[in-house]
Amino acid sequence: METLSNIFCVIIPTYNNAGTILNVANAVLQYCPRVIVVCDGATDGTLELLEGLGDKITLVSYPVNRGKGYAISCGFKKALEQGFRYAVTMDSDGQHNPGDLPLFANAITQYPDSLIIGSRPFDDPNMPSGNTFANKFSNFWFTAQTGLKLPDTQTGFRSYPLAKMGKMHIMTSRYEAELELLVRSAWKDIRIIPIPVNVYYPKPEERISFFRPGKDFLRISLLNTIFCFLAIFYGFPSRFWHFIKPAVR
């Protein structure tokens, strides 16, 4: 546990997840004692449950729901204030397995200053059918915008190299923020390393999702359109400059 606490903190953004948040937080604490939970304007008692954990966690909260991207940004800010170089993000619905945290610790040690991203098994029979399509859609645009290929660009189980990223202001505030972070990290020449992770998919009647198919898919599509233009004038030139920079020196 002490080794993990020296390497990274864990950031858990949460909205109305009163049914799972305590189990998730307590399970994570078994592997990493530095946990930052960002309560994104929850209205179902999530905040009160988190307050009951006392100083076991660092709690960040605000009264109005601002979106997952905004919550992650607040988590990054708090992690930097506490002096962490890396932060692992996990969802609060119980899909991510805290037992995989040592895998991230090993990857961080092996690939310092890299963004480590979990890669889910897509042959899982319990995976919602829409997830496979959404991931292929996201993977295609990520490759178009960066020239890189990843097996899973949709997962929120990631380790971010905060010190390497610097003060990267997240422009978007909701689910599309995770795509933004991937693309902009690639443009900044931050190495992105995929590692296999486990995932738990609840039964359909147990699933709680705050993804808005119409609005959020539109936001993601607009972001992809903007990034395709930016890739031509900024993204690819930036990656090329990072490539030739050692030779110029």
Secondary structure per residue as TSV (DSSP state, phi and psi in degrees):
chain	resnum	aa	ss	phi	psi
A	1	M	-	360.0	-41.7
A	2	E	H	-62.9	-37.5
A	3	T	H	-62.7	-45.6
A	4	L	H	-63.7	-39.3
A	5	S	H	-66.1	-24.8
A	6	N	H	-80.8	-17.4
A	7	I	H	-94.2	-44.7
A	8	F	-	-155.2	169.1
A	9	C	E	-111.0	167.8
A	10	V	E	-113.9	129.0
A	11	I	E	-107.9	125.8
A	12	I	E	-120.7	102.1
A	13	P	E	-78.2	138.8
A	14	T	E	-144.7	149.0
A	15	Y	S	-117.0	-112.0
A	16	N	S	-95.1	77.4
A	17	N	-	-123.3	43.8
A	18	A	T	-59.5	-28.3
A	19	G	T	-75.4	-17.6
A	20	T	T	-127.1	-20.2
A	21	I	H	-61.4	-39.3
A	22	L	H	-67.4	-42.0
A	23	N	H	-61.9	-42.1
A	24	V	H	-65.0	-49.5
A	25	A	H	-61.1	-45.9
A	26	N	H	-66.6	-35.0
A	27	A	H	-67.8	-40.6
A	28	V	H	-64.6	-38.7
A	29	L	H	-61.9	-22.3
A	30	Q	T	-69.8	-22.0
A	31	Y	T	-109.6	-30.3
A	32	C	-	-145.1	118.8
A	33	P	S	-81.1	-3.2
A	34	R	-	-105.4	92.5
A	35	V	E	-121.5	127.8
A	36	I	E	-112.4	117.8
A	37	V	E	-108.2	126.9
A	38	V	E	-107.0	110.9
A	39	C	E	-89.0	108.2
A	40	D	E	-89.1	66.2
A	41	G	S	66.2	37.5
A	42	A	-	-64.8	147.7
A	43	T	-	-124.1	7.7
A	44	D	S	-110.7	14.6
A	45	G	S	96.9	-0.1
A	46	T	H	-57.4	-44.1
A	47	L	H	-61.9	-43.5
A	48	E	H	-63.8	-38.1
A	49	L	H	-64.1	-41.5
A	50	L	H	-68.0	-37.8
A	51	E	H	-62.3	-27.7
A	52	G	T	-68.6	-16.6
A	53	L	T	-79.0	-11.7
A	54	G	G	60.1	-136.4
A	55	D	G	-85.2	12.6
A	56	K	G	-67.0	-28.1
A	57	I	S	-129.2	164.4
A	58	T	E	-98.1	119.3
A	59	L	E	-105.2	126.5
A	60	V	E	-116.3	129.0
A	61	S	E	-146.6	158.1
A	62	Y	E	-152.6	156.6
A	63	P	S	-76.3	-24.3
A	64	V	S	-115.8	134.3
A	65	N	-	-61.1	125.5
A	66	R	-	-116.1	-10.9
A	67	G	-	109.2	158.1
A	68	K	H	-62.5	-40.2
A	69	G	H	-61.8	-42.0
A	70	Y	H	-65.1	-40.5
A	71	A	H	-63.6	-42.7
A	72	I	H	-62.5	-41.6
A	73	S	H	-60.5	-42.1
A	74	C	H	-64.6	-38.1
A	75	G	H	-64.0	-42.3
A	76	F	H	-59.8	-44.8
A	77	K	H	-60.2	-44.5
A	78	K	H	-66.8	-39.2
A	79	A	H	-63.4	-41.4
A	80	L	H	-66.0	-38.5
A	81	E	H	-61.1	-33.1
A	82	Q	T	-87.6	1.4
A	83	G	T	87.1	17.2
A	84	F	-	-83.3	139.7
A	85	R	S	-88.5	-23.2
A	86	Y	E	-134.4	149.8
A	87	A	E	-140.1	128.8
A	88	V	E	-96.9	128.1
A	89	T	E	-99.7	138.2
A	90	M	-	-136.1	148.5
A	91	D	-	-78.1	159.0
A	92	S	S	-101.0	9.0
A	93	D	S	-95.4	2.4
A	94	G	S	90.2	2.6
A	95	Q	-	-69.6	-36.4
A	96	H	B	-86.8	141.6
A	97	N	-	-95.2	113.0
A	98	P	G	-57.7	-23.2
A	99	G	G	-62.9	-13.3
A	100	D	G	-86.5	-5.5
A	101	L	H	-58.6	-39.2
A	102	P	H	-59.8	-27.9
A	103	L	H	-64.5	-39.4
A	104	F	H	-68.2	-39.4
A	105	A	H	-60.3	-43.5
A	106	N	H	-65.2	-41.2
A	107	A	H	-66.7	-39.5
A	108	I	H	-62.4	-41.4
A	109	T	H	-65.7	-39.5
A	110	Q	H	-77.2	-34.2
A	111	Y	S	-126.5	72.0
A	112	P	T	-61.3	148.3
A	113	D	T	63.1	22.8
A	114	S	-	-106.8	158.2
A	115	L	E	-92.9	117.2
A	116	I	E	-99.1	126.0
A	117	I	E	-123.3	130.7
A	118	G	E	-68.9	144.5
A	119	S	E	-119.7	115.8
A	120	R	-	-81.7	153.1
A	121	P	-	-78.3	114.7
A	122	F	T	-86.1	3.1
A	123	D	T	-94.9	7.3
A	124	D	-	-65.9	123.1
A	125	P	T	-65.3	-19.3
A	126	N	T	-90.0	-4.0
A	127	M	S	-67.3	128.9
A	128	P	-	-56.4	138.5
A	129	S	H	-59.0	-33.7
A	130	G	H	-68.6	-22.8
A	131	N	H	-65.0	-39.2
A	132	T	H	-64.0	-45.7
A	133	F	H	-63.4	-46.1
A	134	A	H	-60.1	-38.5
A	135	N	H	-69.9	-42.4
A	136	K	H	-62.0	-40.2
A	137	F	H	-61.2	-47.8
A	138	S	H	-67.1	-40.9
A	139	N	H	-60.4	-41.4
A	140	F	H	-60.3	-48.7
A	141	W	H	-70.6	-33.2
A	142	F	H	-62.2	-43.1
A	143	T	H	-65.4	-41.1
A	144	A	H	-62.5	-33.3
A	145	Q	H	-90.1	-18.3
A	146	T	H	-127.9	-18.6
A	147	G	S	80.0	4.3
A	148	L	-	-107.1	156.0
A	149	K	-	-119.9	135.3
A	150	L	-	-132.5	147.0
A	151	P	S	-75.5	-23.0
A	152	D	-	-151.9	101.7
A	153	T	S	-97.7	0.8
A	154	Q	S	-98.2	-19.2
A	155	T	-	-68.9	145.6
A	156	G	-	-96.7	2.3
A	157	F	-	-87.3	97.6
A	158	R	E	-144.9	158.3
A	159	S	E	-116.5	121.7
A	160	Y	E	-101.6	132.7
A	161	P	E	-82.7	84.1
A	162	L	H	-56.1	-43.2
A	163	A	H	-63.8	-39.2
A	164	K	H	-71.9	-36.0
A	165	M	H	-71.1	-27.1
A	166	G	-	68.6	-155.3
A	167	K	S	-87.8	67.5
A	168	M	-	-78.4	104.2
A	169	H	-	-73.3	124.5
A	170	I	-	-80.7	118.2
A	171	M	-	-75.1	-33.3
A	172	T	-	-99.7	159.2
A	173	S	-	-117.8	-10.6
A	174	R	S	-118.1	-144.3
A	175	Y	T	-62.9	-27.7
A	176	E	T	-68.9	-11.4
A	177	A	H	-62.3	-33.4
A	178	E	H	-68.4	-34.7
A	179	L	H	-67.5	-43.2
A	180	E	H	-57.2	-44.7
A	181	L	H	-62.9	-38.7
A	182	L	H	-64.6	-50.7
A	183	V	H	-63.9	-47.3
A	184	R	H	-67.7	-31.9
A	185	S	H	-66.1	-41.3
A	186	A	H	-62.7	-42.5
A	187	W	H	-63.5	-28.9
A	188	K	T	-84.7	5.2
A	189	D	T	66.4	31.9
A	190	I	-	-85.7	124.7
A	191	R	-	-66.2	136.1
A	192	I	E	-114.4	119.1
A	193	I	E	-115.0	119.1
A	194	P	E	-85.6	140.9
A	195	I	E	-132.0	145.4
A	196	P	E	-70.9	136.8
A	197	V	-	-132.9	160.0
A	198	N	-	-89.0	157.6
A	199	V	B	-148.3	145.7
A	200	Y	-	-113.0	125.2
A	201	Y	-	-109.2	115.4
A	202	P	-	-67.8	165.5
A	203	K	-	-63.6	153.2
A	204	P	G	-50.7	-39.5
A	205	E	G	-73.7	-13.6
A	206	E	G	-99.0	-9.3
A	207	R	-	-74.4	136.2
A	208	I	-	-121.7	117.0
A	209	S	-	-130.8	135.9
A	210	F	-	-106.7	11.2
A	211	F	-	-71.3	127.6
A	212	R	-	-98.1	102.8
A	213	P	H	-50.1	-42.7
A	214	G	H	-74.5	-61.5
A	215	K	H	-65.1	-46.3
A	216	D	H	-71.9	-36.4
A	217	F	H	-65.5	-36.8
A	218	L	H	-63.6	-43.2
A	219	R	H	-62.1	-41.6
A	220	I	H	-65.4	-41.0
A	221	S	H	-64.3	-41.6
A	222	L	H	-64.0	-41.1
A	223	L	H	-63.3	-41.7
A	224	N	H	-62.3	-39.7
A	225	T	H	-62.7	-46.3
A	226	I	H	-62.7	-43.7
A	227	F	H	-67.7	-28.7
A	228	C	H	-65.1	-40.1
A	229	F	H	-69.0	-43.9
A	230	L	H	-64.8	-31.4
A	231	A	I	-61.2	-37.6
A	232	I	I	-69.8	-43.5
A	233	F	I	-95.8	-18.2
A	234	Y	I	-131.0	-50.7
A	235	G	I	-58.4	-57.2
A	236	F	H	-69.4	-40.1
A	237	P	H	-59.6	-38.0
A	238	S	H	-65.6	-44.0
A	239	R	H	-64.6	-37.9
A	240	F	H	-65.7	-39.8
A	241	W	H	-63.7	-42.8
A	242	H	H	-63.2	-31.5
A	243	F	H	-70.1	-41.9
A	244	I	H	-91.5	-8.6
A	245	K	H	-56.0	-43.6
A	246	P	H	-60.8	-37.1
A	247	A	H	-70.0	-35.3
A	248	V	H	-64.9	-38.1
A	249	R	-	-64.9	360.0
